């Protein structure tokens, strides 16, 4: 599994959450795009940016570096704060967050 490989190469990642899987725009493709959120530190984010072996076109990985701020590790540049998206832990394995400021979506902890 991709998350296992990611954690083996970067053991300082504390948690990984699946935010969403977006369907592919191309009916001929089998997979869409995965949105993952990892909790780590700034040095791990820097290492992930340099580690092309974990970069995938169908994965958008955002890394939370201080418990609130997050930034994309590769691909489309994104950054923000968990507090701005209303990140809320529901239990050890699920969380919710706001999309577009009003729609609450679910996230699942995978590691």
N, C-alpha and C positions, 0 to 999 in steps of 0.2 A: 504494500500500500504506500502511496506517495507520502503520507504524513509520517509513516515510520522511517522512510528514507530521510526525510527532512530532519527529523529528530535525531537520527543517527549521525548525520553530518553536523548538526548544530544542537548539541545536547543541552545548551543553556536555554532552549525554548521551554518555558514552563507549561503552557497550555496551547492547544490549537482548537479553534472553533470553526465550524462550517456555518457561514452566514446564509449562503444561497447557492443554488445552481441555476444559472440562467440558461434557458434553452438556446440552442443554436439558431442563428438566423437562416442558415442554409439547410433546407430539408434533406439534403443528401448527407449531411454530417450526423454522426451518431451521438456526439457529446456536445454539451454546451460549455459554459464558462463557470468555473468554481470561484466563489469568494470565500477566502479563509482569513481568519484573524488569529494571530499568534501573540502570546505575551512573552517578552524577552527583555533585553536591555539594548542600549544604543550601539554597543560594540557588536552584538549579534546582528542587528539590523545592517550595520556596515558590512559585516562578513557575508550576509545573505545577498546583499547587492552585488558583491564581487563573485559569488559562487554560481557561475553559469550552469553548473551541473544540476541545480535544483530549479532553475528558471523554466517555466512551462508557459506556452501561449494560452492554454486553457485554464490557467490558475492565476488569480489575482490575490497575492499575499500581502496583507497589511500587518504591521508589527506594532504592538503597543509597547512603548519603551519606558514609561514612567507610571503605569497604572491608569493613565488617562489619554495621553497623546499617542496617536498612531500615524504611520506613514507607510506608503507602499514600498515593497522591497524591490520590485521591478515592474516593467510595463507601464500602464497608464498611471501617471503621477496623481496620487491622492494622499490627502492628509486631513487630520481633524482631531477631535476629542471625543472620547466615549461619552462624556457628560453632555456634549452637544447633540448626540444621537439618542440620548435617553437609555443608554445601556443599563440593563437591569438583570441581575442574576436571579433566576427563579428557584434554582436548586443547583446541586453540583454538576448536573449534566445539561441544563438548559438555561437560556437567557433570552431576553427580548430586547429589541431596539427599534427606533423610529426610522422609517424611510419616508423621505419627502416631508418630514416634520409632523406627520399625522398618522400614518399607517404603522401599526406595531407588527413587526415580523419576529419570527423565532430563530434562534441560533442553537446549535447542538455542539456540545463539547465532544471532540473525538480523541483527544489526548490531553 
